Amino acid sequence: MGGVGEHWFWWGLTVAALVWYSTITVYVAVKAISDIKGMLSQLRSRGDDAAG
């Protein structure tokens, strides 16, 4: 059975794809958290305006 030595290209491609996918996933999650915080603060300020 072949090891990493025989299939170095596919192992490298798999690792690169996993790193890329993980990076994009973390980036999107961080941006989403930032957007949600902004939306919540807008809703909070609108709620304060309506109550006052």
C-alpha distance matrix in Angstrom:
0.0 3.8 6.7 10.3 11.1 9.5 10.9 14.0 16.4 15.2 14.9 18.4 19.7 18.7 20.3 23.3 23.9 23.8 26.3 28.4 28.6 29.4 32.1 33.7 33.7 35.4 37.8 38.9 39.4 41.6 43.6 44.1 45.4 47.8 49.0 49.5 51.5 53.6 54.3 55.2 57.6 59.2 59.7 61.1 63.6 64.6 65.2 67.4 69.4 69.9 71.1 73.5
3.8 0.0 3.8 6.9 7.5 5.8 7.3 10.3 12.8 12.0 11.8 15.0 16.6 16.0 17.5 20.3 21.2 21.4 23.6 25.7 26.3 27.2 29.5 31.3 31.6 33.2 35.4 36.7 37.4 39.4 41.4 42.1 43.5 45.7 46.9 47.7 49.6 51.6 52.4 53.5 55.8 57.3 58.0 59.4 61.8 62.8 63.6 65.7 67.6 68.3 69.6 71.9
6.7 3.8 0.0 3.8 5.4 5.7 6.7 8.5 11.6 11.0 9.7 12.7 14.9 14.3 15.0 18.0 19.3 19.2 21.0 23.5 24.2 24.7 27.0 29.1 29.4 30.7 33.0 34.5 35.1 36.9 39.0 39.9 41.0 43.2 44.7 45.4 47.2 49.2 50.2 51.2 53.3 55.0 55.8 57.1 59.4 60.6 61.4 63.4 65.3 66.2 67.4 69.5
10.3 6.9 3.8 0.0 3.8 5.5 5.2 5.3 8.8 8.7 6.7 9.3 12.0 11.6 12.0 14.7 16.5 16.6 17.9 20.4 21.5 22.1 24.0 26.2 26.9 28.0 30.0 31.8 32.5 34.1 36.2 37.3 38.5 40.4 42.0 43.0 44.6 46.5 47.7 48.8 50.8 52.4 53.4 54.7 56.8 58.2 59.1 61.0 62.8 63.9 65.1 67.1
11.1 7.5 5.4 3.8 0.0 3.8 5.6 5.4 9.1 10.3 9.2 10.9 13.7 14.3 14.6 16.8 18.9 19.5 20.5 22.7 24.3 25.0 26.5 28.7 29.8 30.8 32.6 34.5 35.5 36.9 38.8 40.2 41.4 43.1 44.7 45.9 47.5 49.3 50.6 51.8 53.6 55.3 56.4 57.7 59.7 61.1 62.1 63.9 65.7 66.9 68.1 70.1
9.5 5.8 5.7 5.5 3.8 0.0 3.8 5.9 8.5 9.3 9.6 11.7 13.6 14.4 15.6 17.6 19.2 20.2 21.7 23.5 24.8 26.0 27.7 29.5 30.6 32.0 33.7 35.3 36.5 38.1 39.8 41.0 42.5 44.3 45.6 46.8 48.7 50.3 51.4 52.8 54.8 56.2 57.2 58.8 60.8 61.9 63.0 65.0 66.7 67.7 69.1 71.1
10.9 7.3 6.7 5.2 5.6 3.8 0.0 3.8 5.5 5.6 6.3 8.6 10.1 10.8 12.4 14.3 15.6 16.8 18.5 20.1 21.3 22.6 24.4 26.0 27.1 28.8 30.4 31.8 33.1 34.8 36.4 37.5 39.2 41.0 42.2 43.4 45.3 46.9 47.9 49.4 51.4 52.7 53.7 55.4 57.4 58.4 59.5 61.6 63.2 64.2 65.6 67.7
14.0 10.3 8.5 5.3 5.4 5.9 3.8 0.0 3.8 5.6 5.1 6.0 8.5 9.8 10.5 12.0 14.1 15.3 16.3 18.0 19.8 20.9 22.2 24.1 25.5 26.8 28.3 30.1 31.4 32.8 34.4 35.9 37.4 39.0 40.4 41.8 43.5 45.0 46.3 47.8 49.6 51.0 52.2 53.7 55.6 56.8 58.0 59.9 61.5 62.6 64.1 66.0
16.4 12.8 11.6 8.8 9.1 8.5 5.5 3.8 0.0 3.8 5.5 5.2 6.1 8.6 9.9 10.4 12.2 14.2 15.3 16.3 18.1 19.9 21.0 22.4 24.1 25.7 26.8 28.4 30.1 31.6 32.9 34.3 36.2 37.6 38.7 40.3 42.2 43.5 44.6 46.3 48.2 49.3 50.6 52.3 54.0 55.1 56.5 58.5 59.9 61.0 62.7 64.5
15.2 12.0 11.0 8.7 10.3 9.3 5.6 5.6 3.8 0.0 3.8 5.4 5.0 6.0 8.5 9.7 10.4 12.2 14.1 15.1 16.2 18.1 19.7 20.9 22.2 24.1 25.5 26.7 28.3 30.1 31.4 32.5 34.4 36.1 37.1 38.4 40.5 42.0 42.8 44.5 46.5 47.7 48.7 50.5 52.4 53.3 54.6 56.7 58.2 59.1 60.7 62.8
14.9 11.8 9.7 6.7 9.2 9.6 6.3 5.1 5.5 3.8 0.0 3.8 5.5 5.1 6.2 8.5 9.9 10.6 12.3 14.1 15.3 16.4 18.2 20.0 21.0 22.5 24.2 25.8 26.9 28.6 30.3 31.4 33.0 34.8 36.1 37.3 39.1 40.8 41.8 43.2 45.2 46.6 47.6 49.2 51.2 52.4 53.4 55.4 57.1 58.1 59.5 61.6
18.4 15.0 12.7 9.3 10.9 11.7 8.6 6.0 5.2 5.4 3.8 0.0 3.8 5.4 5.1 6.0 8.5 9.9 10.5 12.1 14.1 15.3 16.4 18.2 19.8 21.1 22.4 24.2 25.7 27.0 28.5 30.1 31.7 33.1 34.5 36.0 37.7 39.1 40.4 42.0 43.7 45.1 46.4 47.9 49.7 50.9 52.2 54.1 55.6 56.8 58.4 60.2
19.7 16.6 14.9 12.0 13.7 13.6 10.1 8.5 6.1 5.0 5.5 3.8 0.0 3.8 5.5 5.1 6.1 8.6 9.9 10.4 12.1 14.1 15.2 16.4 18.1 20.0 21.0 22.4 24.1 25.8 26.9 28.3 30.3 31.7 32.7 34.3 36.3 37.5 38.6 40.3 42.2 43.3 44.5 46.3 48.1 49.1 50.5 52.5 53.9 54.9 56.6 58.5
18.7 16.0 14.3 11.6 14.3 14.4 10.8 9.8 8.6 6.0 5.1 5.4 3.8 0.0 3.8 5.5 5.1 6.2 8.6 9.9 10.5 12.2 14.2 15.4 16.3 18.3 19.9 21.1 22.4 24.3 25.8 26.8 28.6 30.4 31.4 32.6 34.7 36.2 37.1 38.6 40.7 42.0 42.9 44.6 46.6 47.6 48.8 50.9 52.4 53.4 54.9 57.0
20.3 17.5 15.0 12.0 14.6 15.6 12.4 10.5 9.9 8.5 6.2 5.1 5.5 3.8 0.0 3.8 5.5 5.1 6.1 8.5 9.9 10.5 12.1 14.2 15.2 16.5 18.2 20.0 21.0 22.5 24.3 25.6 27.0 28.7 30.2 31.4 33.1 34.8 36.0 37.4 39.2 40.7 41.9 43.3 45.3 46.5 47.6 49.5 51.2 52.3 53.7 55.7
23.3 20.3 18.0 14.7 16.8 17.6 14.3 12.0 10.4 9.7 8.5 6.0 5.1 5.5 3.8 0.0 3.8 5.5 5.2 6.1 8.5 9.9 10.5 12.3 14.1 15.4 16.4 18.3 19.9 21.2 22.5 24.2 25.9 27.2 28.5 30.1 31.9 33.2 34.5 36.2 37.8 39.1 40.5 42.1 43.8 45.0 46.4 48.2 49.7 50.9 52.5 54.3
23.9 21.2 19.3 16.5 18.9 19.2 15.6 14.1 12.2 10.4 9.9 8.5 6.1 5.1 5.5 3.8 0.0 3.8 5.5 5.1 6.0 8.4 9.8 10.6 12.0 14.2 15.3 16.4 18.1 20.0 21.1 22.3 24.3 25.9 26.8 28.2 30.3 31.6 32.5 34.3 36.2 37.3 38.5 40.3 42.1 43.1 44.4 46.4 47.9 48.9 50.5 52.5
23.8 21.4 19.2 16.6 19.5 20.2 16.8 15.3 14.2 12.2 10.6 9.9 8.6 6.2 5.1 5.5 3.8 0.0 3.8 5.4 5.1 6.0 8.4 9.9 10.4 12.1 14.1 15.3 16.3 18.2 20.0 20.9 22.5 24.4 25.6 26.7 28.6 30.3 31.3 32.6 34.7 36.1 37.1 38.6 40.7 41.8 42.8 44.9 46.5 47.5 48.9 51.0
26.3 23.6 21.0 17.9 20.5 21.7 18.5 16.3 15.3 14.1 12.3 10.5 9.9 8.6 6.1 5.2 5.5 3.8 0.0 3.8 5.5 5.2 6.0 8.6 9.9 10.6 12.1 14.2 15.3 16.5 18.3 19.9 21.2 22.7 24.3 25.7 27.2 28.8 30.2 31.6 33.3 34.8 36.1 37.5 39.3 40.7 41.9 43.7 45.3 46.6 48.0 49.8
28.4 25.7 23.5 20.4 22.7 23.5 20.1 18.0 16.3 15.1 14.1 12.1 10.4 9.9 8.5 6.1 5.1 5.4 3.8 0.0 3.8 5.5 5.1 6.2 8.6 10.0 10.6 12.3 14.2 15.5 16.6 18.2 20.1 21.3 22.5 24.2 26.0 27.2 28.5 30.3 31.9 33.1 34.5 36.2 37.8 39.0 40.4 42.3 43.7 44.9 46.6 48.3
28.6 26.3 24.2 21.5 24.3 24.8 21.3 19.8 18.1 16.2 15.3 14.1 12.1 10.5 9.9 8.5 6.0 5.1 5.5 3.8 0.0 3.8 5.5 5.2 6.1 8.6 9.9 10.6 12.2 14.3 15.4 16.3 18.4 20.1 21.0 22.3 24.4 25.8 26.7 28.3 30.4 31.5 32.6 34.3 36.2 37.2 38.4 40.5 42.0 43.0 44.6 46.6
29.4 27.2 24.7 22.1 25.0 26.0 22.6 20.9 19.9 18.1 16.4 15.3 14.1 12.2 10.5 9.9 8.4 6.0 5.2 5.5 3.8 0.0 3.8 5.5 5.1 6.2 8.5 10.0 10.5 12.3 14.3 15.3 16.6 18.5 19.9 21.0 22.7 24.5 25.6 26.9 28.8 30.4 31.4 32.8 34.8 36.1 37.2 39.1 40.8 41.9 43.2 45.2
32.1 29.5 27.0 24.0 26.5 27.7 24.4 22.2 21.0 19.7 18.2 16.4 15.2 14.2 12.1 10.5 9.8 8.4 6.0 5.1 5.5 3.8 0.0 3.8 5.5 5.3 6.1 8.6 9.9 10.7 12.3 14.2 15.5 16.8 18.4 20.0 21.4 22.9 24.4 25.9 27.4 28.9 30.4 31.7 33.4 34.9 36.2 37.9 39.4 40.8 42.3 44.0
33.7 31.3 29.1 26.2 28.7 29.5 26.0 24.1 22.4 20.9 20.0 18.2 16.4 15.4 14.2 12.3 10.6 9.9 8.6 6.2 5.2 5.5 3.8 0.0 3.8 5.5 5.0 6.1 8.5 9.9 10.6 12.1 14.3 15.4 16.3 18.1 20.1 21.1 22.3 24.2 25.9 26.9 28.3 30.1 31.7 32.8 34.3 36.2 37.5 38.7 40.4 42.2
33.7 31.6 29.4 26.9 29.8 30.6 27.1 25.5 24.1 22.2 21.0 19.8 18.1 16.3 15.2 14.1 12.0 10.4 9.9 8.6 6.1 5.1 5.5 3.8 0.0 3.8 5.5 5.3 6.1 8.7 10.0 10.5 12.4 14.4 15.3 16.3 18.4 20.0 20.9 22.3 24.4 25.7 26.7 28.3 30.3 31.4 32.5 34.5 36.1 37.1 38.6 40.6
35.4 33.2 30.7 28.0 30.8 32.0 28.8 26.8 25.7 24.1 22.5 21.1 20.0 18.3 16.5 15.4 14.2 12.1 10.6 10.0 8.6 6.2 5.3 5.5 3.8 0.0 3.8 5.5 5.0 6.2 8.6 9.8 10.6 12.4 14.2 15.3 16.7 18.6 20.0 21.1 22.8 24.5 25.7 26.9 28.9 30.4 31.4 33.1 34.9 36.2 37.5 39.3
37.8 35.4 33.0 30.0 32.6 33.7 30.4 28.3 26.8 25.5 24.2 22.4 21.0 19.9 18.2 16.4 15.3 14.1 12.1 10.6 9.9 8.5 6.1 5.0 5.5 3.8 0.0 3.8 5.5 5.3 6.3 8.6 10.1 10.8 12.4 14.3 15.7 16.8 18.5 20.2 21.5 22.9 24.5 25.9 27.4 28.9 30.4 32.0 33.4 34.9 36.4 38.0
38.9 36.7 34.5 31.8 34.5 35.3 31.8 30.1 28.4 26.7 25.8 24.2 22.4 21.1 20.0 18.3 16.4 15.3 14.2 12.3 10.6 10.0 8.6 6.1 5.3 5.5 3.8 0.0 3.8 5.5 5.1 6.0 8.6 9.9 10.4 12.0 14.2 15.3 16.2 18.1 19.9 20.9 22.2 24.0 25.7 26.7 28.2 30.1 31.5 32.7 34.3 36.2
39.4 37.4 35.1 32.5 35.5 36.5 33.1 31.4 30.1 28.3 26.9 25.7 24.1 22.4 21.0 19.9 18.1 16.3 15.3 14.2 12.2 10.5 9.9 8.5 6.1 5.0 5.5 3.8 0.0 3.8 5.5 5.0 6.2 8.7 9.8 10.4 12.3 14.3 15.2 16.4 18.4 20.0 20.9 22.3 24.4 25.6 26.6 28.5 30.3 31.4 32.7 34.7
41.6 39.4 36.9 34.1 36.9 38.1 34.8 32.8 31.6 30.1 28.6 27.0 25.8 24.3 22.5 21.2 20.0 18.2 16.5 15.5 14.3 12.3 10.7 9.9 8.7 6.2 5.3 5.5 3.8 0.0 3.8 5.4 5.2 6.3 8.7 10.0 10.8 12.6 14.4 15.5 16.8 18.7 20.2 21.2 22.9 24.6 25.8 27.3 29.0 30.6 31.8 33.4
43.6 41.4 39.0 36.2 38.8 39.8 36.4 34.4 32.9 31.4 30.3 28.5 26.9 25.8 24.3 22.5 21.1 20.0 18.3 16.6 15.4 14.3 12.3 10.6 10.0 8.6 6.3 5.1 5.5 3.8 0.0 3.8 5.5 5.1 6.2 8.6 10.0 10.6 12.3 14.3 15.5 16.7 18.4 19.9 21.3 22.7 24.3 25.9 27.2 28.7 30.4 31.9
44.1 42.1 39.9 37.3 40.2 41.0 37.5 35.9 34.3 32.5 31.4 30.1 28.3 26.8 25.6 24.2 22.3 20.9 19.9 18.2 16.3 15.3 14.2 12.1 10.5 9.8 8.6 6.0 5.0 5.4 3.8 0.0 3.8 5.3 5.0 6.0 8.5 9.8 10.4 12.1 14.1 15.2 16.3 18.1 19.9 20.9 22.2 24.2 25.7 26.8 28.4 30.3
45.4 43.5 41.0 38.5 41.4 42.5 39.2 37.4 36.2 34.4 33.0 31.7 30.3 28.6 27.0 25.9 24.3 22.5 21.2 20.1 18.4 16.6 15.5 14.3 12.4 10.6 10.1 8.6 6.2 5.2 5.5 3.8 0.0 3.8 5.5 5.1 6.2 8.6 9.9 10.5 12.3 14.3 15.3 16.3 18.4 20.0 20.9 22.5 24.4 25.7 26.9 28.7
47.8 45.7 43.2 40.4 43.1 44.3 41.0 39.0 37.6 36.1 34.8 33.1 31.7 30.4 28.7 27.2 25.9 24.4 22.7 21.3 20.1 18.5 16.8 15.4 14.4 12.4 10.8 9.9 8.7 6.3 5.1 5.3 3.8 0.0 3.8 5.5 5.2 6.3 8.8 10.0 10.8 12.5 14.4 15.4 16.7 18.6 20.0 21.3 22.9 24.6 25.9 27.3
49.0 46.9 44.7 42.0 44.7 45.6 42.2 40.4 38.7 37.1 36.1 34.5 32.7 31.4 30.2 28.5 26.8 25.6 24.3 22.5 21.0 19.9 18.4 16.3 15.3 14.2 12.4 10.4 9.8 8.7 6.2 5.0 5.5 3.8 0.0 3.8 5.4 5.1 6.2 8.6 9.9 10.6 12.3 14.1 15.4 16.5 18.3 20.0 21.2 22.6 24.4 26.0
49.5 47.7 45.4 43.0 45.9 46.8 43.4 41.8 40.3 38.4 37.3 36.0 34.3 32.6 31.4 30.1 28.2 26.7 25.7 24.2 22.3 21.0 20.0 18.1 16.3 15.3 14.3 12.0 10.4 10.0 8.6 6.0 5.1 5.5 3.8 0.0 3.8 5.4 5.0 6.1 8.6 9.8 10.5 12.1 14.2 15.2 16.2 18.3 19.9 21.0 22.4 24.3
51.5 49.6 47.2 44.6 47.5 48.7 45.3 43.5 42.2 40.5 39.1 37.7 36.3 34.7 33.1 31.9 30.3 28.6 27.2 26.0 24.4 22.7 21.4 20.1 18.4 16.7 15.7 14.2 12.3 10.8 10.0 8.5 6.2 5.2 5.4 3.8 0.0 3.8 5.5 5.1 6.2 8.7 9.9 10.4 12.3 14.2 15.2 16.5 18.5 20.0 21.0 22.6
53.6 51.6 49.2 46.5 49.3 50.3 46.9 45.0 43.5 42.0 40.8 39.1 37.5 36.2 34.8 33.2 31.6 30.3 28.8 27.2 25.8 24.5 22.9 21.1 20.0 18.6 16.8 15.3 14.3 12.6 10.6 9.8 8.6 6.3 5.1 5.4 3.8 0.0 3.8 5.5 5.2 6.3 8.7 9.8 10.7 12.4 14.2 15.4 16.6 18.5 20.1 21.3
54.3 52.4 50.2 47.7 50.6 51.4 47.9 46.3 44.6 42.8 41.8 40.4 38.6 37.1 36.0 34.5 32.5 31.3 30.2 28.5 26.7 25.6 24.4 22.3 20.9 20.0 18.5 16.2 15.2 14.4 12.3 10.4 9.9 8.8 6.2 5.0 5.5 3.8 0.0 3.8 5.5 5.1 6.2 8.5 9.9 10.5 12.2 14.2 15.4 16.5 18.3 20.1
55.2 53.5 51.2 48.8 51.8 52.8 49.4 47.8 46.3 44.5 43.2 42.0 40.3 38.6 37.4 36.2 34.3 32.6 31.6 30.3 28.3 26.9 25.9 24.2 22.3 21.1 20.2 18.1 16.4 15.5 14.3 12.1 10.5 10.0 8.6 6.1 5.1 5.5 3.8 0.0 3.8 5.4 5.0 6.0 8.6 9.8 10.3 12.3 14.2 15.2 16.4 18.4
57.6 55.8 53.3 50.8 53.6 54.8 51.4 49.6 48.2 46.5 45.2 43.7 42.2 40.7 39.2 37.8 36.2 34.7 33.3 31.9 30.4 28.8 27.4 25.9 24.4 22.8 21.5 19.9 18.4 16.8 15.5 14.1 12.3 10.8 9.9 8.6 6.2 5.2 5.5 3.8 0.0 3.8 5.4 4.9 6.2 8.6 9.7 10.5 12.4 14.3 15.3 16.6
59.2 57.3 55.0 52.4 55.3 56.2 52.7 51.0 49.3 47.7 46.6 45.1 43.3 42.0 40.7 39.1 37.3 36.1 34.8 33.1 31.5 30.4 28.9 26.9 25.7 24.5 22.9 20.9 20.0 18.7 16.7 15.2 14.3 12.5 10.6 9.8 8.7 6.3 5.1 5.4 3.8 0.0 3.8 5.4 5.1 6.1 8.5 9.8 10.6 12.3 14.3 15.5
59.7 58.0 55.8 53.4 56.4 57.2 53.7 52.2 50.6 48.7 47.6 46.4 44.5 42.9 41.9 40.5 38.5 37.1 36.1 34.5 32.6 31.4 30.4 28.3 26.7 25.7 24.5 22.2 20.9 20.2 18.4 16.3 15.3 14.4 12.3 10.5 9.9 8.7 6.2 5.0 5.4 3.8 0.0 3.8 5.5 5.1 6.0 8.6 9.8 10.5 12.2 14.3
61.1 59.4 57.1 54.7 57.7 58.8 55.4 53.7 52.3 50.5 49.2 47.9 46.3 44.6 43.3 42.1 40.3 38.6 37.5 36.2 34.3 32.8 31.7 30.1 28.3 26.9 25.9 24.0 22.3 21.2 19.9 18.1 16.3 15.4 14.1 12.1 10.4 9.8 8.5 6.0 4.9 5.4 3.8 0.0 3.8 5.5 5.1 6.3 8.8 10.0 10.6 12.4
63.6 61.8 59.4 56.8 59.7 60.8 57.4 55.6 54.0 52.4 51.2 49.7 48.1 46.6 45.3 43.8 42.1 40.7 39.3 37.8 36.2 34.8 33.4 31.7 30.3 28.9 27.4 25.7 24.4 22.9 21.3 19.9 18.4 16.7 15.4 14.2 12.3 10.7 9.9 8.6 6.2 5.1 5.5 3.8 0.0 3.8 5.3 5.0 6.3 8.7 9.9 10.7
64.6 62.8 60.6 58.2 61.1 61.9 58.4 56.8 55.1 53.3 52.4 50.9 49.1 47.6 46.5 45.0 43.1 41.8 40.7 39.0 37.2 36.1 34.9 32.8 31.4 30.4 28.9 26.7 25.6 24.6 22.7 20.9 20.0 18.6 16.5 15.2 14.2 12.4 10.5 9.8 8.6 6.1 5.1 5.5 3.8 0.0 3.8 5.4 5.0 6.2 8.7 10.0
65.2 63.6 61.4 59.1 62.1 63.0 59.5 58.0 56.5 54.6 53.4 52.2 50.5 48.8 47.6 46.4 44.4 42.8 41.9 40.4 38.4 37.2 36.2 34.3 32.5 31.4 30.4 28.2 26.6 25.8 24.3 22.2 20.9 20.0 18.3 16.2 15.2 14.2 12.2 10.3 9.7 8.5 6.0 5.1 5.3 3.8 0.0 3.8 5.4 5.2 6.2 8.7
67.4 65.7 63.4 61.0 63.9 65.0 61.6 59.9 58.5 56.7 55.4 54.1 52.5 50.9 49.5 48.2 46.4 44.9 43.7 42.3 40.5 39.1 37.9 36.2 34.5 33.1 32.0 30.1 28.5 27.3 25.9 24.2 22.5 21.3 20.0 18.3 16.5 15.4 14.2 12.3 10.5 9.8 8.6 6.3 5.0 5.4 3.8 0.0 3.8 5.5 5.2 6.2
69.4 67.6 65.3 62.8 65.7 66.7 63.2 61.5 59.9 58.2 57.1 55.6 53.9 52.4 51.2 49.7 47.9 46.5 45.3 43.7 42.0 40.8 39.4 37.5 36.1 34.9 33.4 31.5 30.3 29.0 27.2 25.7 24.4 22.9 21.2 19.9 18.5 16.6 15.4 14.2 12.4 10.6 9.8 8.8 6.3 5.0 5.4 3.8 0.0 3.8 5.5 5.3
69.9 68.3 66.2 63.9 66.9 67.7 64.2 62.6 61.0 59.1 58.1 56.8 54.9 53.4 52.3 50.9 48.9 47.5 46.6 44.9 43.0 41.9 40.8 38.7 37.1 36.2 34.9 32.7 31.4 30.6 28.7 26.8 25.7 24.6 22.6 21.0 20.0 18.5 16.5 15.2 14.3 12.3 10.5 10.0 8.7 6.2 5.2 5.5 3.8 0.0 3.8 5.6
71.1 69.6 67.4 65.1 68.1 69.1 65.6 64.1 62.7 60.7 59.5 58.4 56.6 54.9 53.7 52.5 50.5 48.9 48.0 46.6 44.6 43.2 42.3 40.4 38.6 37.5 36.4 34.3 32.7 31.8 30.4 28.4 26.9 25.9 24.4 22.4 21.0 20.1 18.3 16.4 15.3 14.3 12.2 10.6 9.9 8.7 6.2 5.2 5.5 3.8 0.0 3.8
73.5 71.9 69.5 67.1 70.1 71.1 67.7 66.0 64.5 62.8 61.6 60.2 58.5 57.0 55.7 54.3 52.5 51.0 49.8 48.3 46.6 45.2 44.0 42.2 40.6 39.3 38.0 36.2 34.7 33.4 31.9 30.3 28.7 27.3 26.0 24.3 22.6 21.3 20.1 18.4 16.6 15.5 14.3 12.4 10.7 10.0 8.7 6.2 5.3 5.6 3.8 0.0
